[in-house]
């Protein structure tokens, strides 16, 4: 979980993107995550 969060923060959020992170089946044989993120930076422009 911490590895996924760090990846999202250093790779996407640090570039101004918004990330929706969902982790599934953490205690099973198939733990995995889904990252949905914007395709454009968030800016103050209207």
PDB file of N, CA, C and O in Angstrom:
ATOM      1  N   UNK A   1       0.830  -1.194   0.000  1.00  0.00           N
ATOM      2  CA  UNK A   1       0.000   0.000   0.000  1.00  0.00           C
ATOM      3  C   UNK A   1       0.874   1.257   0.000  1.00  0.00           C
ATOM      4  O   UNK A   1       0.619   2.199  -0.751  1.00  0.00           O
ATOM      5  N   UNK A   2       1.892   1.262   0.837  1.00  0.00           N
ATOM      6  CA  UNK A   2       2.776   2.430   0.892  1.00  0.00           C
ATOM      7  C   UNK A   2       3.534   2.621  -0.424  1.00  0.00           C
ATOM      8  O   UNK A   2       3.751   3.755  -0.851  1.00  0.00           O
ATOM      9  N   UNK A   3       3.934   1.537  -1.062  1.00  0.00           N
ATOM     10  CA  UNK A   3       4.636   1.617  -2.340  1.00  0.00           C
ATOM     11  C   UNK A   3       3.743   2.252  -3.411  1.00  0.00           C
ATOM     12  O   UNK A   3       4.200   3.086  -4.192  1.00  0.00           O
ATOM     13  N   UNK A   4       2.478   1.854  -3.441  1.00  0.00           N
ATOM     14  CA  UNK A   4       1.541   2.394  -4.427  1.00  0.00           C
ATOM     15  C   UNK A   4       1.305   3.883  -4.179  1.00  0.00           C
ATOM     16  O   UNK A   4       1.296   4.678  -5.119  1.00  0.00           O
ATOM     17  N   UNK A   5       1.115   4.258  -2.914  1.00  0.00           N
ATOM     18  CA  UNK A   5       0.907   5.671  -2.575  1.00  0.00           C
ATOM     19  C   UNK A   5       2.120   6.510  -2.972  1.00  0.00           C
ATOM     20  O   UNK A   5       1.974   7.586  -3.552  1.00  0.00           O
ATOM     21  N   UNK A   6       3.317   6.014  -2.657  1.00  0.00           N
ATOM     22  CA  UNK A   6       4.532   6.760  -2.990  1.00  0.00           C
ATOM     23  C   UNK A   6       4.682   6.900  -4.505  1.00  0.00           C
ATOM     24  O   UNK A   6       5.059   7.966  -4.993  1.00  0.00           O
ATOM     25  N   UNK A   7       4.390   5.837  -5.246  1.00  0.00           N
ATOM     26  CA  UNK A   7       4.441   5.900  -6.705  1.00  0.00           C
ATOM     27  C   UNK A   7       3.491   6.974  -7.230  1.00  0.00           C
ATOM     28  O   UNK A   7       3.879   7.792  -8.063  1.00  0.00           O
ATOM     29  N   UNK A   8       2.253   6.973  -6.747  1.00  0.00           N
ATOM     30  CA  UNK A   8       1.262   7.949  -7.210  1.00  0.00           C
ATOM     31  C   UNK A   8       1.704   9.371  -6.879  1.00  0.00           C
ATOM     32  O   UNK A   8       1.578  10.271  -7.709  1.00  0.00           O
ATOM     33  N   UNK A   9       2.219   9.573  -5.677  1.00  0.00           N
ATOM     34  CA  UNK A   9       2.631  10.913  -5.265  1.00  0.00           C
ATOM     35  C   UNK A   9       3.833  11.409  -6.060  1.00  0.00           C
ATOM     36  O   UNK A   9       3.834  12.547  -6.528  1.00  0.00           O
ATOM     37  N   UNK A  10       4.854  10.574  -6.218  1.00  0.00           N
ATOM     38  CA  UNK A  10       6.074  11.030  -6.877  1.00  0.00           C
ATOM     39  C   UNK A  10       5.943  11.096  -8.397  1.00  0.00           C
ATOM     40  O   UNK A  10       6.612  11.906  -9.039  1.00  0.00           O
ATOM     41  N   UNK A  11       5.095  10.260  -8.973  1.00  0.00           N
ATOM     42  CA  UNK A  11       4.979  10.209 -10.426  1.00  0.00           C
ATOM     43  C   UNK A  11       3.851  11.073 -10.972  1.00  0.00           C
ATOM     44  O   UNK A  11       3.985  11.648 -12.052  1.00  0.00           O
ATOM     45  N   UNK A  12       2.754  11.173 -10.254  1.00  0.00           N
ATOM     46  CA  UNK A  12       1.570  11.852 -10.791  1.00  0.00           C
ATOM     47  C   UNK A  12       1.213  13.131 -10.038  1.00  0.00           C
ATOM     48  O   UNK A  12       1.129  14.200 -10.642  1.00  0.00           O
ATOM     49  N   UNK A  13       1.006  13.032  -8.742  1.00  0.00           N
ATOM     50  CA  UNK A  13       0.572  14.190  -7.952  1.00  0.00           C
ATOM     51  C   UNK A  13       1.621  15.297  -7.998  1.00  0.00           C
ATOM     52  O   UNK A  13       1.272  16.476  -8.059  1.00  0.00           O
ATOM     53  N   UNK A  14       2.890  14.933  -7.970  1.00  0.00           N
ATOM     54  CA  UNK A  14       3.952  15.938  -8.009  1.00  0.00           C
ATOM     55  C   UNK A  14       3.943  16.732  -9.315  1.00  0.00           C
ATOM     56  O   UNK A  14       4.527  17.814  -9.381  1.00  0.00           O
ATOM     57  N   UNK A  15       3.295  16.216 -10.344  1.00  0.00           N
ATOM     58  CA  UNK A  15       3.189  16.900 -11.634  1.00  0.00           C
ATOM     59  C   UNK A  15       1.861  17.641 -11.788  1.00  0.00           C
ATOM     60  O   UNK A  15       1.539  18.125 -12.874  1.00  0.00           O
ATOM     61  N   UNK A  16       1.087  17.730 -10.693  1.00  0.00           N
ATOM     62  CA  UNK A  16      -0.158  18.488 -10.719  1.00  0.00           C
ATOM     63  C   UNK A  16      -1.375  17.688 -11.132  1.00  0.00           C
ATOM     64  O   UNK A  16      -2.428  18.271 -11.392  1.00  0.00           O
ATOM     65  N   UNK A  17      -1.266  16.363 -11.202  1.00  0.00           N
ATOM     66  CA  UNK A  17      -2.403  15.535 -11.593  1.00  0.00           C
ATOM     67  C   UNK A  17      -3.179  15.069 -10.365  1.00  0.00           C
ATOM     68  O   UNK A  17      -2.614  14.937  -9.279  1.00  0.00           O
ATOM     69  N   UNK A  18      -4.452  14.825 -10.539  1.00  0.00           N
ATOM     70  CA  UNK A  18      -5.310  14.307  -9.471  1.00  0.00           C
ATOM     71  C   UNK A  18      -5.387  12.800  -9.637  1.00  0.00           C
ATOM     72  O   UNK A  18      -5.573  12.302 -10.748  1.00  0.00           O
ATOM     73  N   UNK A  19      -5.242  12.061  -8.520  1.00  0.00           N
ATOM     74  CA  UNK A  19      -5.217  10.597  -8.570  1.00  0.00           C
ATOM     75  C   UNK A  19      -6.300  10.015  -7.673  1.00  0.00           C
ATOM     76  O   UNK A  19      -6.471  10.440  -6.530  1.00  0.00           O
ATOM     77  N   UNK A  20      -7.024   9.044  -8.201  1.00  0.00           N
ATOM     78  CA  UNK A  20      -7.975   8.247  -7.425  1.00  0.00           C
ATOM     79  C   UNK A  20      -7.366   6.854  -7.328  1.00  0.00           C
ATOM     80  O   UNK A  20      -7.210   6.172  -8.341  1.00  0.00           O
ATOM     81  N   UNK A  21      -7.023   6.432  -6.118  1.00  0.00           N
ATOM     82  CA  UNK A  21      -6.339   5.165  -5.885  1.00  0.00           C
ATOM     83  C   UNK A  21      -7.275   4.192  -5.181  1.00  0.00           C
ATOM     84  O   UNK A  21      -7.845   4.517  -4.140  1.00  0.00           O
ATOM     85  N   UNK A  22      -7.433   3.001  -5.746  1.00  0.00           N
ATOM     86  CA  UNK A  22      -8.273   1.964  -5.139  1.00  0.00           C
ATOM     87  C   UNK A  22      -7.468   0.668  -5.057  1.00  0.00           C
ATOM     88  O   UNK A  22      -6.953   0.182  -6.064  1.00  0.00           O
ATOM     89  N   UNK A  23      -7.366   0.117  -3.850  1.00  0.00           N
ATOM     90  CA  UNK A  23      -6.654  -1.145  -3.644  1.00  0.00           C
ATOM     91  C   UNK A  23      -7.673  -2.244  -3.357  1.00  0.00           C
ATOM     92  O   UNK A  23      -8.662  -2.023  -2.658  1.00  0.00           O
ATOM     93  N   UNK A  24      -7.419  -3.429  -3.906  1.00  0.00           N
ATOM     94  CA  UNK A  24      -8.349  -4.538  -3.765  1.00  0.00           C
ATOM     95  C   UNK A  24      -7.636  -5.815  -3.335  1.00  0.00           C
ATOM     96  O   UNK A  24      -6.463  -6.017  -3.650  1.00  0.00           O
ATOM     97  N   UNK A  25      -8.340  -6.662  -2.626  1.00  0.00           N
ATOM     98  CA  UNK A  25      -7.870  -8.005  -2.267  1.00  0.00           C
ATOM     99  C   UNK A  25      -6.485  -7.995  -1.632  1.00  0.00           C
ATOM    100  O   UNK A  25      -5.625  -8.793  -2.004  1.00  0.00           O
ATOM    101  N   UNK A  26      -6.266  -7.100  -0.682  1.00  0.00           N
ATOM    102  CA  UNK A  26      -4.943  -6.980  -0.070  1.00  0.00           C
ATOM    103  C   UNK A  26      -4.537  -8.221   0.714  1.00  0.00           C
ATOM    104  O   UNK A  26      -3.345  -8.489   0.861  1.00  0.00           O
ATOM    105  N   UNK A  27      -5.495  -8.976   1.215  1.00  0.00           N
ATOM    106  CA  UNK A  27      -5.186 -10.163   2.008  1.00  0.00           C
ATOM    107  C   UNK A  27      -5.422 -11.458   1.239  1.00  0.00           C
ATOM    108  O   UNK A  27      -5.653 -12.503   1.847  1.00  0.00           O
ATOM    109  N   UNK A  28      -5.366 -11.402  -0.076  1.00  0.00           N
ATOM    110  CA  UNK A  28      -5.613 -12.592  -0.882  1.00  0.00           C
ATOM    111  C   UNK A  28      -4.396 -12.917  -1.742  1.00  0.00           C
ATOM    112  O   UNK A  28      -3.330 -12.322  -1.586  1.00  0.00           O
ATOM    113  N   UNK A  29      -4.570 -13.852  -2.631  1.00  0.00           N
ATOM    114  CA  UNK A  29      -3.485 -14.231  -3.538  1.00  0.00           C
ATOM    115  C   UNK A  29      -3.346 -13.273  -4.725  1.00  0.00           C
ATOM    116  O   UNK A  29      -2.422 -13.410  -5.527  1.00  0.00           O
ATOM    117  N   UNK A  30      -4.256 -12.310  -4.840  1.00  0.00           N
ATOM    118  CA  UNK A  30      -4.235 -11.396  -5.980  1.00  0.00           C
ATOM    119  C   UNK A  30      -4.401  -9.934  -5.554  1.00  0.00           C
ATOM    120  O   UNK A  30      -5.343  -9.271  -5.990  1.00  0.00           O
ATOM    121  N   UNK A  31      -3.496  -9.422  -4.704  1.00  0.00           N
ATOM    122  CA  UNK A  31      -3.610  -8.005  -4.337  1.00  0.00           C
ATOM    123  C   UNK A  31      -3.265  -7.136  -5.544  1.00  0.00           C
ATOM    124  O   UNK A  31      -2.308  -7.412  -6.267  1.00  0.00           O
ATOM    125  N   UNK A  32      -4.062  -6.074  -5.754  1.00  0.00           N
ATOM    126  CA  UNK A  32      -3.801  -5.181  -6.874  1.00  0.00           C
ATOM    127  C   UNK A  32      -4.414  -3.814  -6.610  1.00  0.00           C
ATOM    128  O   UNK A  32      -5.209  -3.633  -5.688  1.00  0.00           O
ATOM    129  N   UNK A  33      -4.023  -2.860  -7.444  1.00  0.00           N
ATOM    130  CA  UNK A  33      -4.516  -1.490  -7.294  1.00  0.00           C
ATOM    131  C   UNK A  33      -4.912  -0.935  -8.650  1.00  0.00           C
ATOM    132  O   UNK A  33      -4.421  -1.356  -9.697  1.00  0.00           O
ATOM    133  N   UNK A  34      -5.822   0.030  -8.587  1.00  0.00           N
ATOM    134  CA  UNK A  34      -6.247   0.770  -9.772  1.00  0.00           C
ATOM    135  C   UNK A  34      -5.958   2.239  -9.509  1.00  0.00           C
ATOM    136  O   UNK A  34      -6.330   2.771  -8.463  1.00  0.00           O
ATOM    137  N   UNK A  35      -5.299   2.891 -10.449  1.00  0.00           N
ATOM    138  CA  UNK A  35      -5.043   4.318 -10.348  1.00  0.00           C
ATOM    139  C   UNK A  35      -5.729   5.015 -11.514  1.00  0.00           C
ATOM    140  O   UNK A  35      -5.425   4.750 -12.677  1.00  0.00           O
ATOM    141  N   UNK A  36      -6.644   5.896 -11.193  1.00  0.00           N
ATOM    142  CA  UNK A  36      -7.300   6.726 -12.203  1.00  0.00           C
ATOM    143  C   UNK A  36      -6.765   8.134 -12.005  1.00  0.00           C
ATOM    144  O   UNK A  36      -6.734   8.639 -10.883  1.00  0.00           O
ATOM    145  N   UNK A  37      -6.348   8.766 -13.087  1.00  0.00           N
ATOM    146  CA  UNK A  37      -5.805  10.107 -12.931  1.00  0.00           C
ATOM    147  C   UNK A  37      -6.181  10.987 -14.106  1.00  0.00           C
ATOM    148  O   UNK A  37      -6.498  10.517 -15.198  1.00  0.00           O
ATOM    149  N   UNK A  38      -6.134  12.286 -13.837  1.00  0.00           N
ATOM    150  CA  UNK A  38      -6.482  13.262 -14.857  1.00  0.00           C
ATOM    151  C   UNK A  38      -5.426  13.261 -15.960  1.00  0.00           C
ATOM    152  O   UNK A  38      -4.301  12.804 -15.756  1.00  0.00           O
ATOM    153  N   UNK A  39      -5.796  13.771 -17.111  1.00  0.00           N
ATOM    154  CA  UNK A  39      -4.847  13.842 -18.223  1.00  0.00           C
ATOM    155  C   UNK A  39      -4.251  15.235 -18.377  1.00  0.00           C
ATOM    156  O   UNK A  39      -3.393  15.466 -19.229  1.00  0.00           O
ATOM    157  N   UNK A  40      -4.716  16.159 -17.541  1.00  0.00           N
ATOM    158  CA  UNK A  40      -4.182  17.529 -17.581  1.00  0.00           C
ATOM    159  C   UNK A  40      -3.903  17.984 -16.165  1.00  0.00           C
ATOM    160  O   UNK A  40      -4.518  17.510 -15.210  1.00  0.00           O
ATOM    161  N   UNK A  41      -2.957  18.919 -16.041  1.00  0.00           N
ATOM    162  CA  UNK A  41      -2.602  19.473 -14.748  1.00  0.00           C
ATOM    163  C   UNK A  41      -3.733  20.324 -14.194  1.00  0.00           C
ATOM    164  O   UNK A  41      -4.482  20.937 -14.955  1.00  0.00           O
ATOM    165  N   UNK A  42      -3.858  20.365 -12.889  1.00  0.00           N
ATOM    166  CA  UNK A  42      -4.789  21.249 -12.208  1.00  0.00           C
ATOM    167  C   UNK A  42      -4.108  22.599 -12.041  1.00  0.00           C
ATOM    168  O   UNK A  42      -3.032  22.676 -11.447  1.00  0.00           O
ATOM    169  N   UNK A  43      -4.717  23.666 -12.556  1.00  0.00           N
ATOM    170  CA  UNK A  43      -4.154  25.005 -12.461  1.00  0.00           C
ATOM    171  C   UNK A  43      -5.175  25.965 -11.881  1.00  0.00           C
ATOM    172  O   UNK A  43      -6.329  25.597 -11.659  1.00  0.00           O
ATOM    173  N   UNK A  44      -4.758  27.176 -11.640  1.00  0.00           N
ATOM    174  CA  UNK A  44      -5.649  28.219 -11.098  1.00  0.00           C
ATOM    175  C   UNK A  44      -6.388  28.966 -12.196  1.00  0.00           C
ATOM    176  O   UNK A  44      -7.183  29.857 -11.897  1.00  0.00           O
ATOM    177  N   UNK A  45      -6.156  28.636 -13.426  1.00  0.00           N
ATOM    178  CA  UNK A  45      -6.813  29.342 -14.541  1.00  0.00           C
ATOM    179  C   UNK A  45      -8.283  29.014 -14.591  1.00  0.00           C
ATOM    180  O   UNK A  45      -8.679  27.876 -14.335  1.00  0.00           O
ATOM    181  N   UNK A  46      -9.095  29.997 -14.918  1.00  0.00           N
ATOM    182  CA  UNK A  46     -10.544  29.794 -14.989  1.00  0.00           C
ATOM    183  C   UNK A  46     -10.956  29.357 -16.371  1.00  0.00           C
ATOM    184  O   UNK A  46     -12.141  29.137 -16.621  1.00  0.00           O
TER     185      UNK A  46
END
